Amino acid sequence: MQIDYNIPISILKKRIAEIITELRIHKTPELLAEKKALDMAINWLKKGDLYNIDITKEIVQIPENKTNTPSSEFRIIEDHESDDKRYWEEIKIDGNIVRPLPGSWLILN
């Protein structure tokens, strides 16, 4: 599903322009905080647009490791339809193996 993030981004940009006008008259902490929050919201929406993040998908957080040793870690693998670990292959993105840390977020399709 393609999400159009441009409408909310343009609404937020209009409000930021209004805030900037207001700040020229009254520089209040509330206006500065609102502008900062809207700037962060726009950046989040732009990231959603860049990666085509569908907000209807489930977002989960990787739990803490059950084994607390330096060599214990999470791995994302493709099993190539085999239960034999010799044929499993770790997923790479841009040539780098993906190993999420506890607390990492996953967006599920």
N, C-alpha and C positions, 0 to 999 in steps of 0.2 A: 504494500500500500504506500503510495507516494504522499507524503505529508507536505503541505504548503506552509512553510514557516514564514513567508514574506509578509503576510497580513499582520500577524502579531508583532513582528519586528518593526514594521512601519508604524504601528500604533504606539509602540514603546518609544520609538525615535521621536515621534511628534510630542509625546509627553516630556521627553528629555529636553527638547527644544524649548518647551514652555518653562521647564524648571530653570534652564539657563537664563531665560529672560527674567524670571522671578529672582534668581540669585544676584543679578545685577542691581536689583533694588534692595532686597533683604537677603543677606547671606546667613541663613539659619542652619543649624545642625540637622534639622529635619529634612530640609531640601537637599542638603549634601548627601544625607543617608539615602534618600529616595533615589537620587541620581545614581549613586553607586550601586544600589540594588537593581535598578533598571539596566545599567550597563552590564552587570553580571548576568541578568536574565537574557539580554540580547546575545551575549557571548554563548550562553548555554543553547539558545535557540539556533544560533549559527552552527554550533557543533552538531546539533540534531539534524539540521539541514545538510551539512557536509556528509554525514554518515547515514542519512536517510533513516533515522531512528524512528520507529513506529511506536508511539506512546501506548498503544494497546498491548504491547508485548510485556511479558513478565520480566522483572528485574530482580535478580537474586544476588546475595553476597556470599562469597566463598567463606566457609566457617574456619575457625581456628584449627590448626593441625591437631589430630588426636595423638600423634607421636611427636614429642618435643625434643628432637635431636637435630643437630645441624644438617644432617644429610637427608632428612625427611622433607619432601616437598610435593606440591601438586603438579601433575603433568596433564596436558591435553594430548590425547593420542588418537590416531586413526587405526582401528584394529584390522582393517583389510579382511573383514569377515572371518577372522581366525581367533580362536581362543589361545593359540600359541603366542606367547609374548615375543618370541623371536621375530615375528612378522609385523609386530606393531611399529608404528612410526610416529614420532612426536610431530605435532603440527608446527609449521614454521610460517611466520609472516615476515615478508621482506628479508628472508634468509635467516631470521632469528627464531630460535625455539621459543615457544610460548609457555611460560611457567607462571601461572597466577599465584599471587601471594595471598595469605589469609587476609580477608577484608576486601579483596578485589571484587568488582562487580561484573556480572554477566547478564547480557540481554538475551533472553531465550526466544527462539522463533516458534 
